[in-house]
Amino acid sequence: MKYVLLAVASLVAFAVTAHAFEQKDLDSLKAMGNCESCNLMTAYLKQANLAGANLERANLREAELKAADLSDAKLKGADLRRAELEKANLRGANLIGAKLRGADLEKADLSGANLRQADLREADLEGADLSGAALDGADLRGADLKRADLNKATLEAANLEGADLERANLRHAILIGAKLGRVAMGRANLEGAVLSKAKLSHANLKRANLNNANLEMANLTDAALRLADLSGANLKGVKGLTQRQLDTACGDANTVLPKGLTVKSCS
């Protein structure tokens, strides 16, 4: 029996060693700000100054990076799954193709960051600043984006199915062809947003501000539009839109609707 126990203990020790960060990699990062493809899994870097650091393809899985400065950092292809990045500064960072599934990015600054093709499934982005960020082709399924600032962000062909965008700021955001099925966008600000060809079936747009938004050719099948403001919005060629849906919303003389449909005035 003791040999069995020793074997199990050895396997556990090996597993811990295999998954822990490499001290030499951590030392290299701190000394030179360069740790490309290195192992920093579970590393403690809270409030660390890593501005401009090269961490491309690095393993930062479950790393502690709360309030760390990663502005302009190179994180292309980095593994940040379940990393703690609350209130971190990632302004202008390159996160193309980064793995951020389940990461805590609450109130993080991601303004101007490049998150194209990034995996942000189930990530916590509540209150995060994503203004001007590039999220084209990103996977945001199930992500929490409540009250996030996505002003002028680009999300072309992004997948946001089941995401929570309650009260989010999406003014002038580009969401061409985005997947927004069953997304929660109640009270969201979508003024001037481009949602052409977006898939919004079963989306919750109650009390959303869609002033001057472009929804041309979008799919609004069974979308909730109660008290949504469609003033100046372009709904030309929209699919799945019914008069019953429009009867719960409002618009103005500049609202463009499919032939045969009408909307009452918001005034």
KABELWO-V453526 format. One record per backbone hydrogen bond with DSSP energy under -0.5 kcal/mol. CO is the residue of the C=O (numbers start at 1). NH is the residue of the N-H. If there is no record, write none. Layout:
BEGIN
<<CO,NH> <CO,NH>>
END
This chain:
BEGIN
<<1,5> <2,6> <3,7> <4,8> <5,9> <6,10> <7,11> <8,12> <9,13> <10,14> <11,15> <12,16> <13,17> <14,18> <15,19> <16,20> <21,23> <22,26> <23,27> <24,28> <25,29> <26,30> <27,31> <28,32> <28,33> <28,34> <29,33> <33,54> <35,38> <38,40> <38,59> <39,22> <40,43> <41,21> <43,45> <43,64> <45,48> <48,50> <48,69> <50,53> <53,55> <53,74> <54,35> <55,58> <56,37> <58,60> <58,79> <59,40> <60,63> <61,42> <63,65> <63,84> <64,45> <65,68> <66,47> <68,70> <68,89> <69,50> <70,73> <71,52> <73,75> <73,94> <74,55> <75,78> <76,57> <78,80> <78,99> <79,60> <80,83> <81,62> <83,85> <83,104> <84,65> <85,88> <86,67> <88,90> <88,109> <89,70> <90,93> <91,72> <93,95> <93,114> <94,75> <95,98> <96,77> <98,100> <98,119> <99,80> <100,103> <101,82> <103,105> <103,124> <104,85> <105,108> <106,87> <108,110> <108,129> <109,90> <110,113> <111,92> <113,115> <113,134> <114,95> <115,118> <116,97> <118,120> <118,139> <119,100> <120,123> <121,102> <123,125> <123,144> <124,105> <125,128> <126,107> <128,130> <128,149> <129,110> <130,133> <131,112> <133,135> <133,154> <134,115> <135,138> <136,117> <138,140> <138,159> <139,120> <140,143> <141,122> <143,145> <143,164> <144,125> <145,148> <146,127> <148,150> <148,169> <149,130> <150,153> <151,132> <153,155> <153,174> <154,135> <155,158> <156,137> <158,160> <158,179> <159,140> <160,163> <161,142> <163,165> <163,184> <164,145> <165,168> <166,147> <168,170> <168,189> <169,150> <170,173> <171,152> <173,175> <173,194> <174,155> <175,178> <176,157> <178,180> <178,199> <179,160> <180,183> <181,162> <183,185> <183,204> <184,165> <185,188> <186,167> <188,190> <188,209> <189,170> <190,193> <191,172> <193,195> <193,214> <194,175> <195,198> <196,177> <198,200> <198,219> <199,180> <200,203> <201,182> <203,205> <203,224> <204,185> <205,208> <206,187> <208,210> <208,229> <209,190> <210,213> <211,192> <213,215> <213,234> <214,195> <215,218> <216,197> <218,220> <218,239> <219,200> <220,223> <221,202> <223,225> <224,205> <225,228> <226,207> <228,230> <228,250> <229,210> <230,233> <231,212> <233,235> <233,256> <234,215> <235,238> <236,217> <239,220> <240,222> <242,246> <243,247> <245,248> <246,249> <248,227> <250,230> <251,266> <252,255> <255,257> <256,235> <258,261> <264,251>>
END
